[in-house]
Amino acid sequence: MEQLWSLLQGAKRLSPRPSQTIYKRVEGTQQGRLEEEEEDREEEAKPPARFCPMELRGPEPHGSRPGQQTLGLWAAAGRRAAPYLFLMALLIFTGAFLLGYVAFRGSCQACGDDVLVVSEDVNYETGPDSHQGTLYWSDLQAMFLRHLGEGNLEDTIRQTSLRERVAGSAGMAALTQDVRAALLRQKLDHVWTDTHYVGLQFPDRAHPNTLRWVDAAGKPGEQLPLEDPDVYCPYSATGNATGKLVYAHYGRREDLQHLRARGVETAGRLLLVRLGVISFAQKVASAQEFGALGVLIYPDPADFSQDPHKPGLSSHRAVYGHVHLGTGDPYTPGFPSFNQTQFPPVQSSGLPSIPAQPISADTASILLRKLEGPVTPQEWQGWLPASPYRLGPGPGLRLGVNNHKASTPISNIFGCIEGRSEPDHYVVIGAQRDAWGPGAAKSAVGTAILLELVRTFSSMVSNGFQPRRSLLFISWDGGDFGSVGSTEWLEGYLSLLHLKAVVYVSLDNAVLGDDKFHAKTSPLLISLIENILKQVDSPNRSGQTLYEQVAFNNHSWDAEVIRPLPMDSSAYSFTAFAGVPAVEFSFVEDGQVYPFLHTKDDTYENLHKMLRGRLPAVALAVAQLAGQLLIRLSHDHLLPLDFGRYGDVVLRHIGSLNEFSGDLKARGLTLQWVYSARGDYIRAAEKLRKEIYSSEESDERLTRMYNVRIMRVEFYFLSQYVSPADSPFRHIFLGCGDHTLGALLDHVRLLRSSGSGALEVASSGVAPGLGFQESRFRRQLALLTWTLQGAANALSGDVWNIDNNF
């Protein structure tokens, strides 16, 4: 380049003699010194001329040289400079082409600016021992699908469903050893087991639960049939409850409020409620809050498919379900149940104080025929012979529950593939292993998919696959008692996991049908799920992807697919308690629930018949979804979590609050703080997105910094202003307690309750108050606002980068 510069400068210089002047930098103590060489025919030596750095002398006075000499000098310089100019232009063009190619290939074509993803052509380096070249996303996808097809999901489902595996049983101990041995046979870096000693409740075989008629004098009479003494409600209060019977539909709060409005008292009564819509625990909690003394839960034929080509639930079958309004061991709330740990004498506030018992449809039919009082609304009518259904009250009943608590060891099994670049960040996938009955749909399917994914990823590792982040495969115990195994593990390692766990993927309840697909998930994963759905074939519609199937009749695919995480999912504790984004996939029947869940009829044969032989195809589709999700989460340079989605969530809820802005203003109150915090979060998310898109992907240090900020977004929404022991589910959108947005909305609605506020119960799990209270509102608003503002500040990064107008 120095020669090129000198040639160009020489061409511009007009010399008075027929000589050529060349300027070159002289190496020495004085920088910028130029030496002037005179190259003439006599090669006379002259003293060097001194100039300022890179300064060229102007031409001699006009007329001192002929114009032809000037043109000759320019022509000579041009001829000598031409090759260098060509090379420099070629270099500039090549560099610009490569820069544009990388920028284009590294952008998200499908998702736009809503989600940060790595395109399908991003390369994934192989290990030093691998004989393969660079692996691209398409290579990894093909490798995954090739190895996944080698397994036998159906046989594993069948064999698992045939084994006894109640938590704490000898059969479960044997299955635990077999699953651990299966993991040890694979190419995993670590395999281990965690054992917890938890309080579980079981039926007393010597003193089974009972249900009897009671005469007007309160004397017990004829005993009603409870066909299966093994069917019970874990964590029910024990003892006897006597009272008249009232029919309460699904046992929701709005159902109980309707009864009260119709003049049917629930306090001091036993409630008969239908299975479905909400969990057993929510039904019992609502009944308790409305003063009921006990609850009977039955399956109504109206809630299940009556397709003659599909098997149906027998009318003498009752359905099992725990009634702890929470997760984990209720006798050590907030503490991990490791052996010999000294716990304070406390119990979970979610334990009910009234007894509950499942009954069959046959027994419910006997009870319904005895009810008096007004006829129920049409939508409350069921399909039992007792028609029409009446609200009651009816004759007196006595419910006796004799369940007993037992300290029981449960074991979670872990297998790990260590990551290459970020081994301290974990992508976690788990499935419940235990089951009260055969549990084909409940846990055998999830266990089979989990084992198949372990085998598949192990084979991929043997063929050169190396994830950036660690993959953690977990088989949970104690799931049928309220995600006890997963919650105890979270409680034991909470201070560690919120810093290291990236995402949790649950395989529980994965196949309950084949008509529709649901994803119960955190908003952070919605965009990634959409992307993956476009790459997985529908198991029952040939030639269509899953995305095309779900969007066929509904252009708003997320309205069709996305659901909030329910408390009875193992994924719920990861998000609401630990602040880790989570997802649970489910294929379900259209409009009707799978009838055999939590019954002794949840067998492989019944599940196979329900799906008309498509069980292997549907289970394989779930495995493909979960596996490709794991690849993206464990191997993309930048975590594909859409942190901007929570801005939309806040905006949607604020829309509900806006309805009451006039009522609040009349009391001198305002929601401006929430609006401001939401705006700061949106600005912080947009700022981070721009920073990421303008950064160098090859900068590993910067990429890791961005990933840390992205993976902790969910944790930012756990309220730091409430105690985990008192309010374990601290998530302001998904949790339970006065700190949540749902509780604030319920409280604000009391502004228009016209005096009935004392009778209303908050859907967020907060006990009813005495109408609207300004002091409580201010506290709720402060808890919510500062949690949201803290999330905005944390997303901004370092303190000197925080820019808000709060």
FENQUI-V775445 format. One line per field, one symbol per residue. phi: phi as a letter, one per 30 degrees, with the letter a starting at -180 (. if undefined). psi: psi as a letter, one per 20 degrees, with the letter a starting at -180 (. if undefined). A space follows every 50 residues. Layout:
phi: ???
psi: ???
This chain:
phi: .ddddddddddddccdcdbccbcbdcdldcdidcccccccdchdcbdddc bdehccddddeejdbddddddddddddddddedddddddddddddddddd dddddcccddcicdbcbcddcddbdcddcdcdddcceddddddddddddd dbddddddddddcdadeidddddddedddddddddcdcdbbabccbcccc cbdcddbddbbbdbdddiddcddddcecdddaceiddcjcbbldcbdbhd idddddddedddicdcdiccccbddjibdedddddddddcidcabccbcc edcbdcdddcdbdddccccdadbddlbiddcbdibdcddiddcddbbddd ddcbdbadbddddddddddcdcidddeedddccdedbddcdjdbddbbcc cbebdbdbdbbccbbbcdddcbddccccbbbdcdadcdhdddbddddddd dddeddddddddcjdbddcdcccbccciddcjhdddddddddbedcddcb ddaccccdhdbclbdbcbbdadedcddddeddedccdddbbdicdddddd cdcbddedddcdbdddddcddddeddccicdbbbcbcbddibdddceibd cdcedddddechicedddddddddeddddddddcbdecedcddddddddd ddddeddeecddddddcicbceededddddddddddddddeddccddddd dddddddddddceeddcdddcbddddbdcdddccdbkddddddddddddd ecdhicedcdbdddjcddccidbdddedddddddddddddddddddjddd cdbbcd
psi: hhggghgghhhipoqirmrppppqpppahoqipqppponrhilqpqqqqp rrpkppqrqrqpihqqhhgghggggggghhighhgggghgggggghgggh gggghirohhibjiqorprijpqoqrrhiqjrbpprghghgggghghhii rngghhgghgiiqplppirhhhgghghggghhhhirmqhpprpppqoqoq pqqohhmqqqpqqpahijpqcqpqpngoiiproqjqqraqpprqpppkci jrhhghhgghhjjophpjrppoqqqrgrrghhghgggghjjqirpppqpp hijqpkoiiqqrpqijprpqpqkomaraoiilpiqplqqjpoqqmrqpii pqjqqqpqrrhghhhgghiiqaaqqrqhiiqakqhnpqqqhararqqppp pkqqqppppqpppqqpoqqghmijppopprqphrqhbhkghgiggggggg hhhggghghhgikipoqgrqpoppoqqkhijllgggghgghhkghghiih pgqpppjqkhnjajgqpqoorqhhighgggghhijpqpijnpjqrhghgh jgjohnhhhhgpqqpqhjqhhghgghgikpqrqpqpprqoiqqpijpkri jmrgghgghhjljjgggghhgghgggghgggghiipgpplpniihhhhgg hghhhhhhhjhghhhhjkqqjhgggghgghggggghgggggghjrphinh ghghgghghgijghhhjppjjqphhhnhnipihiapriiqhhhgghghhi hkilijhiiqppijjpqqblapogggghggggggghgghhggghhhcqhi ipnrk.
